[in-house]
Structures are given as structure tokens and as C-alpha cells.
Amino acid sequence: MGAAGFVWRAPRRHPRFAATLFIFVAALGPIATSVLPRLHHARVLLSAGSVLGGIFVAFLGAAVADWRAGLVLETWQLRSHLKVGILGEIDAKLMQRIRGELSPPLEPQPVPGPLNAPSWALATVTAPRAEPPTGMATAEQVVAFHELRARLMATAASMQLNPFTVLVLPLIGGSGGSFVARNLAASFAFEEGCSALLIDCNWTHPTQHIALRTSQDGGLFDFLEEPYINFAPKPTAIRSLYLIPSGRPRSQFREYEYFSSSKMTNLMRVIRESGRFVVLDGPPAKGSPDAMVLAGLADFVVLVVGSRMGTRDDIAQAAAMFDPAKVAGIVFNERD
């Protein structure tokens, strides 16, 4: 079924190439009957055969083009190429609308009331006026995220980790990594008796504070530069889900200098002691030096692969960057 689906969808991914093949082969029959008078009596049969042949060649040629390009469009392609598990498949039809909501990012209203908690009081927060979040999964997609949560929890239980920290990394920008991180964190928060903390570690394109309707101030990079600021996770409209936004980095340091600092190490130590499930929303794995540093702070790494965004070799190289024991698997997002 996987191979049949791959061939069936291939012409939609290469419409011009498939149309050219079809026209070329389908035209052979009529041309042959007009050039060779001896075939004139079989013109109907030859025309029908050339049309059917054109369809076959168009599908086959488009499938070969997909295969040569190395695009990961079906899960069976990856299973046959990598020893990396498939954690989930999210049919994110709303991704275009979600991008419209979050980009260009508009400055949200700040959370009313000061955050007067001590620097390390990660359980002390000020309740905001809850506003409904944006960029969340549909009812059908929520089921997929619950399955993803269950698989991660089963893996963690076998390693005696409870709770644990998950780093979500898109393969490349635009794969929907923030969408997956946000909804995975919400899925942990929905679990009875559990609390979840989402940390936006993507300083180049932070969106979690916009989606969850909180202020960007007093965030992660503010703390890493000035550890004595009033700092505490921000509550959201989702019960038991808290957010540490990216904040506003002011220095010219690169990301890995932030994440490898003793301040970040101490912060993660205290967060682990808070008893919450933690989801780190990281920058793209490909071409970002801080992905490996963040992986050292997490228990599991989840790669997010967008539809037609990366090849099998790209995924293999990204997975090889991390400790195999930490790579929990891959989530396909925005699949055709």
C-alpha cells in the first residue's frame, strides 16, 4: 500500500513532468496511424493504447523523479532507509492558517500584573486574563498528539524517567516544529495529574508567546543575560500548561554560548526538580550549531519533517548528529 500510494501521488508532486510524459506517449498512436497508412484501420485501438500507455508512463516517470530527488513523502521510504522510528504523522491542513496567525509576529498584549516571583521560583506564577491560544491542533490532530505522548511516556518508563524533557527540532525551517512542540506540551498538560512547561529556545523566529497569548518579556534569553530579573513561567489559557518565552536577547552572542552556559545548566536542573514535563522548542536541526547543545540538556530528541522539506539523506545526517539513545523518532507534519 505504501508503494502504491507513493506512485499514485507522484504526478501531483511533478505535474509538468507527468503531463509532458503523458502527451508525448499519448500522441504516438495518432501520429503513427497518420504517418503509416497500413495502421490506419487500427487507429482507434492504437490511440486508446497510447493514451493508457501515456498514463502509465506519466505515473511511473513521476514516481522515478520523486525517488531520484530523495524526497521523504511516505513513511515507508524512511523505514527502509533509516533505523529511526516513526513517532507520529500529523496531517496539518491548518498549517497555512497557523502561519498567517503567527507571521509576521504581532506584539501581544502583556500579561497584567508584575511577575514578582524570585528568580528560581518556578512554581510561583501570576494568573493572567486567559485568552484562547492560536495555532493549536484540530480535534482529529489531538488524537495523534495523544498517541505521540503515549509513545514517549512508554519509552521513558522503560528508562525509569518520569517526568522527562523532550527537545523538538524541525529538520529545516518551515517544517512546523513549533506547532508540534506546542501541541505536544499541551498533550502532556491534558494528562490527569500532570503539568507541562514549554520553553521557546528559538531566538531567530520565536512564536510561542504569540500563539499562547503571553508577553515576550521576562523570557529565557532575558534570564540568561540578567539572571536576577523577576523570572517565572507564564501560565496560559490551557490548564496546567506554562510557558517560558524566548525573551529579547540583546547581546551578539551566538545561541550555543547561551545554551552551554552555567546559567542554562542550572536553570534546567531546577526545572527538572519542579516535577513538570518539559518540551524545548528548538531551532532547525540542519545548519544550527546549538541543536547538539540543547540535545545534551534533554532526555529525548524528536525530529519534525515537513512535507517535501528535506531528503532521506538530510534526515539521516540530522539523526546522526545526536546520541542514538536520545533520538526518540520522527514526526511527519503536513503530509500530502
N, C-alpha and C positions, 0 to 999 in steps of 0.2 A: 504493500500500500504506500509506503514511503517513496519508493522509486516512481510509482505511477503518479503520485501527487506531484512529485518534482517535475516530471515530464509534462504533466497537464498544465502546470502554472508557468512553465518556462516561456511560452510565447508572450505572455503578458509582461514579462520582465525584459524581453527583447522584441518588441513589436515590429520595429522596422526590419530587423534582420529576418524574422519569421515571415513577414509579408513579402520580402524580396525573394526568399526561397520558394514560397508558395506560387508567386506569379511566374517565376522562371520555370518551375516544373509543370505547373498547370497549363502553361502556354505551349509546351512541347507537343501535346496531342494535336490541337488545331493547326499548328504550324506544319507538323508532319503530314497531315491529311491534305493540306493545301499545296504543299510542295511535291508530294509523291501521289500522283493520280491513282496508283494501284491501291492506296489505302483509303480512297475516298468512300468506299462502301462501308468502311468500319469507323467512320468519323465519330459517330455517337459513342461507340464503345471506347475508342481511344481518348476522346475528350473526357468522358467520365473517369476513365482510368488515370488520366493525367491530373485531374482535379483531386482524386483520392490520394495519388502519389504526392501531389503538392502539399496536402495536409500532413501526410506522414513525414515528409522531409522537413516541413516547417517546424513541427513539434520536435523531431529528433535533432535538427540543427540548433534550435534554440536551447535544448537541453545540453548539448555538447558545449555551446557557448557559455552556459552557466557553469558547467563543470570545469572548463578551462580557466574561467575567471576565478574559480575558487571561492565564490560567494557561499556563505553559510545561510541557506534558505530553508533547510529542513533539518530536524534533529538527527535523523538517521545519518546524514552526511558527517555530522560531528562525532557521533558514536563510533563510526567506522574509522575515524581519523585520530581521535584523541581518547585517552583514558581519563576523561573528565566527565563526571556525572551531570545529567540534566536535572536541575532542581525544579524548574518550572517553565511554563510557557504562558506569557501574558499577551492576550490579544488586545492590545491597547489602541482601540479605534478612536479613543478620545484624545490621543496624544497631540494632534494638531490644535485642538481647542485648548488643551492644557498649556501648550507653548504660547498660544495667544494670550492666556491669562498671566503668564509669568514672564514674558519677554515682549517688549522691553520692561524691565522691572520698575514698578512704580513704588514710590516710598509709602509704606503703610503707616497708618496712624500708630503712634507709640502706645505702649501699654500704659494705662493710667496708674498712677501711684508709683512711688520710688521703690527700687529693689534694695532694701536696706539690709539684706542678709549678709553675714560675714562671707569672706572670700571662699571658704570651704564648706559652707552650709548648703550642701547640695540637696537637702530635703526641705529647705525653707524657701517658699516662694510667695509671691503676691498674686492673688487671683485677679485676672483681668475680666473685662466685659467680653464674654465669649462671642467671637464672630465665626460663622461657618467657614471651614477651610475650603480651598480650591485645589484643583489638580489631584483629586482623590479617585480611587478605583470605583468602577461601577459595581453593582451588586454581583454580577457574574464574575468580575475580576477579583472580588474579595475572596471568593472561594479558592481561587488559585493562590492567593497570598496566604490563606489559612493553611493550605497544603504545603506551601514553602516553609511556613513557620513550623509545622509539624515535623517536616523532614530535618530541619536544623535542630530542633529540640531532641529528636531521636538520636541524631549524631552526637549532640552534646551529652546526652545521658550516657551513651556508651563510653564517653571520655570523662564522665563524672564532672561535668561543667554545668553549673546552674547557680545564677544566671551566667550569661556569656556576652561577648562583644562580637559583632559582625561588621566587617568592612565591605561596603557595596561600592564596586568600581565599574563604571561603564568602560567598555572596550575603547571607544572613541567618543568624542563629544557628540551629543545629539542622540545617544542610544537610549536615553530615558533612565539613567542611573538614579537621578534624584527622585523620580516618580516611584521607582521600585523601593528605594531606601525609605521614603516617606510612608508608603503603604505597608511595608514590612514592619516598620516601627509601630504603626497603628494596629497591625495584626497582633503584635505582642501585647499592646495595651489592652486589647479586647479580651485577652485571656484572663479568666477569672483569677483574682488574687495577684495579678502581675502589674508591674509598672514598667514603662519603657522610656528611654531617653534617646532622642535623635540629635546628633551633633553634625552641624554643617561644616565640613572641613574643606570645602571647595571655595577658595577665596577668589578665584578668577570668574566664577559665574554662580554666586550664591542665590538660591531661590527659596530655601525652606522657610525663611521668615515671611516671605510674601505669601506662599501657599498656606501657611498656618496662621497668618494674620497677627504676627507679633512684631515688635520693634527689632531692628538690627543692632541697636546699641547694646553695649554690655555683653558682647559675644565672645567667641573663642579667641580671636586674634587680639581683641582688646585686653583680655585677661593675660595672654601670653606676653604682651608688651608692658602691661601695667598690672601685675598680679594683685595689687592692693585695692583695685576698684571694687565697688559693690557688684558682686557677681553671683548669679544663681540661675538655674534652669528656668525657663519661662513656661508656665502652663499654657495649654492650648484648649481649643473647644472640644477636643477628643479626650474623654475621661482617661486619666492615668497615662497620658502621653505628654512628655515635656520636651522642650527644645532648647538647645544651646545654639543660637545662630552664629553665623560666621564672624559677625562684628565688622570693624572697619580697620584693617591693617594700615598703619601709617609709615612703617619703615620700608626700606628697599630690600629687606631680607628675602631670600627665596623660601619656598614652602618648607623644604626639608630642614632648614635651620630652625623653623618654628617647631616642627613635629619631633625633631631629635633633641629638643631642649629638655633640661631637667624639669622645667615648669610643666611641660606637656606630660612627662612621665609621672610626675606627682599628681597631676590632675586626673589622669586615667587610673591611678592607684586608688584615689579617693572615690572616684565614680564606681569602680568595681566593688568597693566596700559598701556602697549605697544600696546594693541588692536589686538594681534595675537591669533589665535587658537593655543593651546599648547598641545602637546602629550608627555607624560612621558613614556619612555621605561623602565619598572621596572624589577626587578629580579623575579624568580619564587615565586608565592604566597605561595606554600607549603614549609614549613621549612625555610622561610626567615622572620626575625623579622622586617625588615624595610618596608614590604609591607603595614602594617597598618599605619605607619608613613607617607608614601608617599600618602596614600589614604586621609589623612587629609589635604593634600595640593591640592587635585584635586576636581573637581566638579563631575566627573563620574569615575567609575571603570569598565573596560572591561576585562573579563577573557578569555584567549585563551586556548582552549582544543585541543590537538593534537590527531590524530587518534591512538587509542589503548594506550593512555597515561593518565591513570587515571580512576578511577571508579566513579560511581554516588555518592557514599559516599564522595569521595575526593572532588568533585565539591561542594557538599552540605556544607562540612566543610569549604572550601575556601570561598564560598559566605557568610557564616555566620560570617566570620571574620570582615566584613565591614558593614557600615551603609546601611541598605536596600535601603534607598532613593538614595544612590550613585551608587549602582550596576546597571549599565545600561543593562547588559546582557552578553551573552556568544557568542564567535565566534568559530565555529568549523573549524579547519585547518587540511589539509592533510587527508581529509576523504576518506575512501575506496570507 
